[in-house]
Each structure stands twice: as C-alpha cells, then as structure tokens.
C-alpha cells in the first residue's frame, strides 16, 4: 500500500484527559504519548476505559478536562473533515454503511479529501482497489457490507482507513473476528504504514509482538507504560488482570511471550 501525497506520521499527545458520563468518571486524567511513526498499544481488562480513551483521541467523545493534541493542534478545535484528514478510525462497529457495497464503504475513506459534490476519480479508484487487495477483500468488493462476516467487515474497515491517508490510525480491536493469518497481516501492515498507530488490543502476545510501546489501563487510569518487555511482567498481569502467567522471550520473534496458567483450583483442560 503506497502512501498518499502529503501523508506523514503525526505526534499524538493526550494530556490529563478526564471523561465523565452520567455522574461516573471513566477516565481519570490520562496522559499518553505516541511519537511520529510509533505503533502504540492500549491494553487492559474489559471496562477499563480503553475504547473511551480512543474515542476521545479521534473526537467522538469530548473530554470533561484535559486535551488531545495532534502535532500540537487541539483535536477539539478541528472541524469534522479537517480531523478526518489527520485521523483514520477503525471502530468495533461501523455505522452508516447499510445498503453499501464493500467497495463503496472503502471509498468513503476518500471523502475527507474531496469537495461535497466531487466524484471519485481514477486515482481514488486505484487507491480503493489497492487497499482492497492489501487486506484480502478484493474477492468480496461487490458484496453488501451488511452481508459480510465479522472478519470480512473488519478487513473492509481497515481498507477504508488505509485510503484515508491520515497521519494517525486509531484502531479499536483491529484483529477482532479475524483468523490468525489476517491478524498477523493487518498488524504488520499497520506497522509498515507511514503513519502513527494507536491500537486498542486484547491479545497481549500480539501487543508485545507488534507495538513499540504499551499503555496498561485499569479503572480509567494508566497503571503502567513503556516497552512491552518492561510493562508485561508476571507481577503486573497478576495485579491488573488477576491471572497467573509465565513470560519468556520468544526465540524467533524476540518479543515477550505470555503463557497463561490455569486459574487456582482449576486444571488445564477442565
């Protein structure tokens, strides 16, 4: 996948972001940095605030306090189209796609770069076709998006983000519903793009293998941050996730490899 004209990695700075809803505080002054070109993972238990943080980053939610900066520009001050030129999003669920083909959904990624009435041109069509091929979706490009399996939808949404040519990719569980081959290919692709990547991930082994740095979120706060080797320790996983593990360096990848041990009182295979 080739980069579009002018696309370049952006620096993301999340500064003391707090988010509240219905009297509940979901984020408590979170700080996060993603340097240009880095792939940064956000991990943590269910309900810890990972997706809320990601939504604050790409502007779907407005923080009660703090700010999100892209190359020093406050996201809250950007218009919708201007923000979309900077940030491409792969959400867990896609709205506004009913009745559209996969090719049409992917082509939506070009809209931030066009005037309202402007039609797709040959360069747009080339970019869409290239993105579909890159994520393995070319074979079902003519099908309706709502007819796809979860994994096929996920690949189409990644393709839409690719053609957007944004400097920051914000991905919420991009490997969800994907088989192992496409999990590895999508994450390798994200790392190879000329963009900064911010990924919410559940699979800690994938996070260790593909992320430059990790932020561990628990109860709306950053419990730890740093390189995967520094962050993913047996003590931290026991404290944050309540699980026992054995962690070693994988001999082939050089990344931390986590083996989960049976819950106390249970046997493997039960």
Number of C-alpha atoms within 10 A of each C-alpha: 17 12 16 14 7 9 16 19 21 25 21 24 20 20 16 17 22 22 23 15 9 5 6 8 15 19 26 18 20 18 17 19 17 22 16 18 20 22 25 27 28 27 23 24 15 13 13 19 24 27 21 18 25 21 19 21 25 22 20 12 14 19 23 14 14 16 22 25 18 20 16 11 14 13 22 19 11 13 10 13 13 13 18 24 19 24 25 25 24 22 18 16 10 14 6 7 14 12 13 15 18 28 24 18 23 27 22 16 26 21 18 18 14 11 8 8 6 9 9 13 8 8 9 16 15 12 25 27 19 19 26 27 15 18 21 18 21 17 9 16 20 13 15 17 24 15 13 14 11 14 17 18 22 26 28 26 26 27 31 27 26 32 28 28 29 28 27 31 27 24 25 22 18 25 26 16 16 18 10 9 8 16 18 15 15 21 20 14 15 22 19 13 20 22 27 27 31 26 27 24 22 19 14 19 16 18 25 23 19 19 23 19 22 29 24 23 24 20 18 22 20 21 15 16 17 14 16 23 19 12 20 23 17 17 14 16 18 12 12 16 13 12 16 18 18 11 15 15 12 12 9 6 10 12 19 23 21 20 13 13 13 14 12 8 5 9 9 7 5 5
